[in-house]
Amino acid sequence: MNNIEVREFCLSLPHVTEDMPYGPDMVVFRIGNKIFLHLPLEYADPRISIKLPPEEAEILRDTYSAITPAYHLNKRHWSEILINGYLSDDQIKGWITESYNLVYSALPKKVKETFQLP
């Protein structure tokens, strides 16, 4: 995957918004105003940071050299994934969806009631 494909996939998920709160080098994607994916634009090697359950993140980091603790984020919950040719698109999309669902599940009930997920 590349940055454009990641962006298109994220925006295809229900009720996702994007913005650049940290400046022009970082795009974030949110559900219910909570970030589920960071997409830094300044690296030559494209990467994303996503939220995963800590136990799963540890296993993935031990299994794939392209997955490491996320830079400048809570390393227990956030993982950085190199996305350009290191892993399959389906794997990356699956982890993005998992991050989306994890963040959605933690939203307050009142926020969840404002949208209908398929």
N, C-alpha and C positions, 0 to 999 in steps of 0.2 A: 504494500500500500504506500501511498504518498500522502502529503498533507492535504491535497485537494480531495482525495478519496476518503480520508478520515473525516474531513469537514462534511462532505456530502452524506456520508453514512450517519454521522451524529445528527445532522439536521433532518434526516429521514425518520428519526425516532420521535414518537409523539411528544408534543409540548416542549421541545428543546429550544433554548435560546442560546445565542452566542454573543460575546462581547469581549472587549480588550481592557480590563480594569487595571492591568499592570503596565500598559503601554503598547506600542505597535509591534513588539516582538513576541507577544503571547496572546493566543486566543483561548478563551475558556468556553466550555459548553455546560449548560445548566439545565436542571429540571427543578421546577419549583423554587427557583432562585438559589439552588445549591449546586455547586460545581461537581461534575462527575468526570470531567476530562480537561486536562491542560494540554495545549498544543503549542509548544515553543517553535518560533519561526527562525531563530537565529543560528541553528545548528546545521552543519553540512550533512550530518547523518540524521535524517528525520526521526523524531521520537514523540511519544505521548506519555503523559502521566495519568494513571487511572487509579481509582480506589478499588481495593479488593479485600476480602476477609484476610486478616493477618496470617492465619494458618495456611491458606491457599497461596498467598504471596510468598511465603517462605519456601514452599515446595516448588513453585515456579522459578524462583530465583536460584534454587539449587539445581534445577533441571535445565534452564536455558540461560546461556551467557548474555543473551540480548535483553534480559530482564534484571533490573537492579533496583535498589531503593531509590525513590524519587528525590531529586535534588531540590532543596528548599521547601520540602513538604514533610509531613509526619511520615517517617520511613516505615513505621509499623503498618500503616494503612494505605500508603500510596506507593505505587511501583512505576518505574519508568521503563518503557518498552521501545526498543529500536524497531522501527516499522518497515524499513525499506529493504526487503529481500531476506531478512533474517528468519521470519516466521511466516506462516501462510496467512493470507487475507482472512480466511475463515476463522482461524485462531484469534486474530486481532479483533475481528468483528465480535466474536463471542465474548472476549474479555471487556470490550467497550460496552456491550449490552449488559454484561454482569455488573459493571460499575454503575451504569445507568439504573439498573434495578435495585442495587444496593442503596444508592442515594435516594431513590424514590421511596423505598420501603421505610426509610428513616424520617420522611417528611411528616409534619404534623397532619392529623386527620383533616383539619379544616383546609389545608392546602391541597391535599389529595382530592377532596370533594370538588375542587374547582375544575378538575379535568377528568375526562373519561379516557382510560387507557384501553386499547383493544385487547 
